[in-house]
Amino acid sequence: MTDIPSQAYRDFSLRISDKGHARHQVFKAQIELTYGCNLRCVHCYTDCYNQGDLIKERELSTAQITGILDQLHEQGVLWVCFTGGEIFMRRDFLEIYAYAKQKGFLITLFTNATLISERIADYLQAHPPFKIDISLHGVTEETYDRVTQVPGSFKRCMEAIRMLLDRGLPVDIKTSALSVNKHELDKIKAFVEGLGLRFRLSTAIYPRLNGDLTPCEYRLSPEEIVALDFPEGAFDAEAPCARSEPEPLANPPDDRLYRCGCGTSDVHISAWGELGTCTWQHQVRADLREKSVGEGIREVFPQVRAARYRSDSPCRTCQVYRLCDKDPNIAWAEAHDSEHPVDHFCRTAFARAERLTAPQSVARRADG
């Protein structure tokens, strides 16, 4: 595989993305290969489906997945991300991966890395993906294993990172900021940057796919999140709020429910073969056991794009909407209404706005 300079890839990706959004053309696909996982991370949104009976009865077969890959290729999809659960829990993963490579997709792998062996690392070296995206929850055994709830998982993760880097594979490392690893974030950053990689941090923690709110107990406070967004008072160009440059405060352009581009260029396929527009959008789905990928896109995407606010929710006209991590589907789980504000994301968005507009004042919504 020919190496692609990061800036060249970024420019190319932005051009394709802009064209895809403008034409409502799907060119990216995220496929959840399984909800099975060898870890039980406290904040994991898929762990509710990490059950043997569900995995056996509901998840797609090898033939069904390769058939979906054929259809995605026919639809003009360029990028495929394989995720889970843990992708290497599937015994047929390398078979699926090889098939996707043969189709010419640019492939990203989301993994906890703890199941990567020398054999798998050698195979990936011979047939490299575009990127291997690894979740790293800590840089000490105590913290990492506390998050995963599996003793020994830290050692296996670190060994896998070493194996992959030794083989020159394109590794990317990301970290979720949690109440149980916040004391170690600086050390994780130093470790990642010491490997010559960019530190990637996420502060958005969501409920489980079945609506279980347990992961939300591990969120940082809005004040802690803003402190991470702006380390030592400096503006961090990689912070979530930097997505809203140059002006953080603005009236929403319309009353669309989904203002994130949902229903334009990205397709999501669950481990149960349900096609939607993203991981969280599960109210409108198409069953790929009964319909083709093309039929699913034509059925689901227009419904998502057409969704509008119908109530007088403060979110409808909120000026800090671009700083908010709320998703309508998350609101359904947390507030029992996809249009309703979610208090945590509300407070975080206004805290970001206050930081970006200081010493200007930001008017808060009436209900606090």
Secondary structure as GFF3:
##gff-version 3
##sequence-region A 1 368
A	DSSP	alpha_helix	6	23	.	.	.	ID=ss1
A	DSSP	beta_strand	28	32	.	.	.	ID=ss2
A	DSSP	three_ten_helix	47	49	.	.	.	ID=ss3
A	DSSP	alpha_helix	52	58	.	.	.	ID=ss4
A	DSSP	alpha_helix	62	74	.	.	.	ID=ss5
A	DSSP	beta_strand	79	83	.	.	.	ID=ss6
A	DSSP	three_ten_helix	87	89	.	.	.	ID=ss7
A	DSSP	alpha_helix	93	102	.	.	.	ID=ss8
A	DSSP	beta_strand	106	111	.	.	.	ID=ss9
A	DSSP	alpha_helix	118	126	.	.	.	ID=ss10
A	DSSP	beta_strand	131	135	.	.	.	ID=ss11
A	DSSP	alpha_helix	141	148	.	.	.	ID=ss12
A	DSSP	alpha_helix	153	166	.	.	.	ID=ss13
A	DSSP	beta_strand	171	176	.	.	.	ID=ss14
A	DSSP	three_ten_helix	182	184	.	.	.	ID=ss15
A	DSSP	alpha_helix	185	194	.	.	.	ID=ss16
A	DSSP	beta_strand	200	202	.	.	.	ID=ss17
A	DSSP	three_ten_helix	214	218	.	.	.	ID=ss18
A	DSSP	alpha_helix	222	229	.	.	.	ID=ss19
A	DSSP	three_ten_helix	231	233	.	.	.	ID=ss20
A	DSSP	three_ten_helix	240	244	.	.	.	ID=ss21
A	DSSP	beta_strand	266	269	.	.	.	ID=ss22
A	DSSP	beta_strand	274	276	.	.	.	ID=ss23
A	DSSP	beta_strand	286	287	.	.	.	ID=ss24
A	DSSP	alpha_helix	293	306	.	.	.	ID=ss25
A	DSSP	three_ten_helix	314	317	.	.	.	ID=ss26
A	DSSP	three_ten_helix	321	323	.	.	.	ID=ss27
A	DSSP	alpha_helix	328	335	.	.	.	ID=ss28
A	DSSP	alpha_helix	343	357	.	.	.	ID=ss29
###
